[in-house]
Amino acid sequence: MALHWPWRWGAANANPQLQQKTAQGLVALQFDSQARWSQGGYAGLSRQGFMRNPVAYRCVRQLAEAAAAIPWLVYEDDREMTRHPLAELLERPHRGVDRSSFFETLYGHMLISGNAYVERLQAAGGAGELHVLRPDRVRIVADENGWPAALDYQAGARKRSIPLDEGRGLHLRLFHPLDDHYGFAPLEAALMALDIHNAAGSWNKALLDNSARPSGALVYAPGEGRSLSEDQFDRLKTELEEGYSGAAKAGRPLLLEGGLDWKSMGLSPLDMDFIAAKNTASREIALAFGVPPMLLGIPGDNTYANYAEANRAFYRLSVIPLVTRTSKAFSQWLGRSFGAAVRLEPDLDRVEGLSQEREALWQRMAAADFLDEDEKREAVGYSPRAKPNDRRP
């Protein structure tokens, strides 16, 4: 925190009378009136959010891991293909990386930066590889009409162009109201709450390091015929600015001389209610990501009746929409190479968080006497038994 004294430097230089600094009663500290917020961008959000804030870290990990754990099904002419080259490519995107790790990285990039980039490398013999590109290394190149045409990827001194219209590059982005090419990150919408949460932790740590003493003011009570000289006033002001300002120096004890008295004016951590402020900021961060605070262990949130209900809302409102839009984008991107009739869909029957919904649906279908067996199977997403290549045996 910078210190602003009650006079203006320009006015003091213009008026010699203001340069006579003879304190007769009080030396006050006046703090900044405007807050300073962190900068956005992939690097800034990664450091201040994912790598420093436990709530943002857990929200990104929980969403990315839950979304990456949902398998995809390959359909060709509305028939599920148990073995397909596209399924093998997604199961092993490239050497040393499995499907879960690949999609966890992809979803993590999208949640932190609002953008995710994938490059496809076509090898000899028809085998291909999929690679996730870091968002801060990619720049979108538009054509003469303003539409995205290619991705410029630069790592160190090496730079290459990846065309988007040849099936080599894919750009996934979240909605941005003011940008035509780049997405808007959920973490950037919660940037104020993120800074409040981090600042509260830093301030509490600084107070603990300095014996938990709050800030205050120096009061000068001169005796008869006594006052601070100009040199003493300048030295005192310099010591206050250099030695006792900022969160890292909060609560440092002062060495007082004759006539000086310390009056505590700062609010205690209880008065500032840091714990409630951090919990409120935590709920706002979780709200931006669509993660119920109950799943993060944040106290004071009773929106859902129980943990199972919060978990179902998490999957229905956050995880499944993210996976569905990603699978549709991959279908349009890779479908041209494997056939126009090939599509990808998430296998929601493998989602453990929706098991109670499936059981309730099956019970309703079992009690529906006006439907035959094939109609019941079709209502719950299965193929009729009479048709070949059934979805389930």
Rosetta blueprint (number, residue, H / E / L):
1 M L
2 A L
3 L L
4 H L
5 W L
6 P L
7 W L
8 R L
9 W H
10 G H
11 A H
12 A H
13 N H
14 A H
15 N L
16 P H
17 Q H
18 L H
19 Q H
20 Q L
21 K L
22 T L
23 A L
24 Q L
25 G L
26 L E
27 V E
28 A L
29 L L
30 Q L
31 F L
32 D L
33 S L
34 Q L
35 A L
36 R L
37 W L
38 S L
39 Q L
40 G L
41 G L
42 Y H
43 A H
44 G H
45 L H
46 S H
47 R H
48 Q H
49 G H
50 F H
51 M L
52 R L
53 N L
54 P H
55 V H
56 A H
57 Y H
58 R H
59 C H
60 V H
61 R H
62 Q H
63 L H
64 A H
65 E H
66 A H
67 A H
68 A H
69 A L
70 I L
71 P L
72 W E
73 L E
74 V E
75 Y E
76 E E
77 D L
78 D L
79 R E
80 E E
81 M L
82 T L
83 R L
84 H L
85 P H
86 L H
87 A H
88 E H
89 L H
90 L H
91 E H
92 R L
93 P L
94 H E
95 R L
96 G L
97 V E
98 D L
99 R H
100 S H
101 S H
102 F H
103 F H
104 E H
105 T H
106 L H
107 Y H
108 G H
109 H H
110 M H
111 L H
112 I H
113 S H
114 G L
115 N E
116 A E
117 Y E
118 V E
119 E E
120 R E
121 L E
122 Q E
123 A L
124 A H
125 G H
126 G H
127 A L
128 G E
129 E E
130 L E
131 H E
132 V E
133 L E
134 R L
135 P H
136 D H
137 R H
138 V E
139 R E
140 I E
141 V E
142 A E
143 D L
144 E L
145 N L
146 G L
147 W L
148 P E
149 A E
150 A E
151 L E
152 D E
153 Y E
154 Q E
155 A E
156 G L
157 A L
158 R E
159 K E
160 R E
161 S E
162 I E
163 P E
164 L L
165 D L
166 E L
167 G L
168 R L
169 G E
170 L E
171 H E
172 L E
173 R E
174 L L
175 F L
176 H L
177 P L
178 L L
179 D L
180 D L
181 H L
182 Y L
183 G L
184 F L
185 A L
186 P H
187 L H
188 E H
189 A H
190 A L
191 L H
192 M H
193 A H
194 L H
195 D H
196 I H
197 H H
198 N H
199 A H
200 A H
201 G H
202 S H
203 W H
204 N H
205 K H
206 A H
207 L H
208 L H
209 D H
210 N L
211 S L
212 A L
213 R L
214 P L
215 S L
216 G E
217 A E
218 L E
219 V E
220 Y E
221 A L
222 P L
223 G L
224 E L
225 G L
226 R L
227 S L
228 L L
229 S L
230 E H
231 D H
232 Q H
233 F H
234 D H
235 R H
236 L H
237 K H
238 T H
239 E H
240 L H
241 E H
242 E H
243 G H
244 Y L
245 S L
246 G L
247 A H
248 A H
249 K H
250 A L
251 G L
252 R L
253 P L
254 L L
255 L L
256 L L
257 E L
258 G L
259 G L
260 L E
261 D E
262 W E
263 K E
264 S E
265 M L
266 G L
267 L L
268 S L
269 P H
270 L H
271 D H
272 M H
273 D L
274 F H
275 I H
276 A H
277 A H
278 K H
279 N H
280 T H
281 A H
282 S H
283 R H
284 E H
285 I H
286 A H
287 L H
288 A H
289 F H
290 G L
291 V L
292 P L
293 P H
294 M H
295 L H
296 L H
297 G L
298 I L
299 P L
300 G L
301 D L
302 N L
303 T L
304 Y L
305 A L
306 N L
307 Y H
308 A H
309 E H
310 A H
311 N H
312 R H
313 A H
314 F H
315 Y H
316 R H
317 L H
318 S H
319 V H
320 I H
321 P H
322 L H
323 V H
324 T H
325 R H
326 T H
327 S H
328 K H
329 A H
330 F H
331 S H
332 Q H
333 W H
334 L H
335 G H
336 R H
337 S H
338 F H
339 G L
340 A L
341 A L
342 V E
343 R E
344 L E
345 E E
346 P E
347 D L
348 L H
349 D H
350 R H
351 V L
352 E H
353 G H
354 L H
355 S H
356 Q H
357 E H
358 R H
359 E H
360 A H
361 L H
362 W H
363 Q H
364 R H
365 M H
366 A H
367 A L
368 A L
369 D L
370 F L
371 L L
372 D L
373 E H
374 D H
375 E H
376 K H
377 R H
378 E H
379 A H
380 V L
381 G L
382 Y L
383 S L
384 P L
385 R L
386 A L
387 K L
388 P L
389 N L
390 D L
391 R L
392 R L
393 P L
